C-alpha cells in the first residue's frame, strides 16, 4: 500500500502490540507463519509481518468504513497481525476476506497464544511437582531407615546419642542425602525460572514445600564435629505431616 497523508497509519506501539499478542505468528489460521527471525547481522532481526488494517486506513481501500473516526482506524481494535503474503491477499480480495472473517482470525490467533501459554505453564509446574514427588519418595526411604535403626529408642535424643556413638555405621547414608540435596537444588533452580509464570496457588505450595526442607547444622570445619545427619533426621520427622499435606494439595494442581 502506498503511504499518503490521508492514511490513518498505526503508531509504532500499536504495531508492536499486535505482533506480540499473537507471538509474531501470522493470524491467518491456514498460515500461522512465524514473522520474525534472526538477521545475518547479529545486532538485527528480520520481520516479514505486517500490522494490517481490518477496515482500510483511507477511503477507497479494502473494507473501508466511513463511520469510523481517524482514531478508530488506527486503533488496535482495527488491526490484525499477518505475514506480508497474507496481508496482501486479504487486501486484494476484500469480498472473500470480510471484516468479520478478519476479526474472527484475530480472536482465534490471540486465543491460541493464550492457550499455548497456559499449556506451557501447566507443563512447567507439572514437571516441578513430579520432581517434588521424587523428593518425597526419597524422604520415605530415609524415614524407613530411621525407623529400622532408631525407632526402638525411648526418645529422639536417645536415638541421636546412639547415632553419635556409632556414627561410622551410619555415615554411608550421607551419600544418599547428598543425592537428595542435588535433586532439591535442581528443583529450586527450575522453580526460580517459572515461579512468576505459574498459578499463584501452585507457586505458593511449591515454595512452602521447599521451605520445609531447609535446616541448619553445626560443623567445626576440621572434621571433628558435624551434626548434619542429626539435624536432617530431626527436620524430616518434624516436617513429615506438613510435607504430606502439601504433596496432596499439589497433586490436585496437576
Steps between C-alpha positions, in 0.01 A plus 500: 500500500624849408527726799347847491384764743139381479581158642436430865814299569555301819747650746814296564382382842172369354689303235728348763208410724307334216805287422566406862137405567534218247866425583603629156308225319278583202136511613372317192399156638612336175842664518628560856841587359760637741563859392824580678845347505874569518685724254850412378603807700502385863363839606191478281187291443293441187124557498264379228189600691263789454243675716211490254186712520175310537314805374712695252718786615368733230196541269486254210703239687383145577215477752502880550247611761407867475331490842835450676694795632867550426582377852287190445679411177844512659396335826607151596141384462521562126829315456601141433851355479571309178797388297564718194352243260174467696488875556510555124251221431229631734525845342483371143186290564292703745178322396641170616682636802231701673528704816327228704739234369808702592360576843438127550860424394628753749296358790602145416871587467507681834304222670746245364792688655321516834428128482861414419625725779274325750612159370867595537441623855318175577784289360760698695314474831421131440871429444598668827218327692612165359853561629363603839322165512837337425647693794224374726565141392862545607381638833290187542815294456678703769196469725511121468873510572436699816225262614721195441794644688365740764129453557558260790656776710287664767558851365653681203781626722585143603501403133740782415732403785522159338556660160792704629646197674477280192521768232738294284222242455261760360739725308438320166146638493651845452560403136124461449437828685744674266307355204181635655656845539603498133140428401372774731746747345376413150138547604583835661671614181205397283253657741683835492458504121124439502368627833373829355332327205303220664177500698554705820350227719728236349801730533419565866468127575828416326681771694343382825615143434855602410517718812423197718818335374724772640690443822823613659776291654831547674836422345837576658656501153789270598319168509460448874140606536208509260135448598359516148355149510333564835342822377392330178308230688357757740371717215369195314291394798380850591382587147358162391131583556536842336683355199240228445218756516673726248561205266127419508410859418757512219359178354169683456682768299617254233 
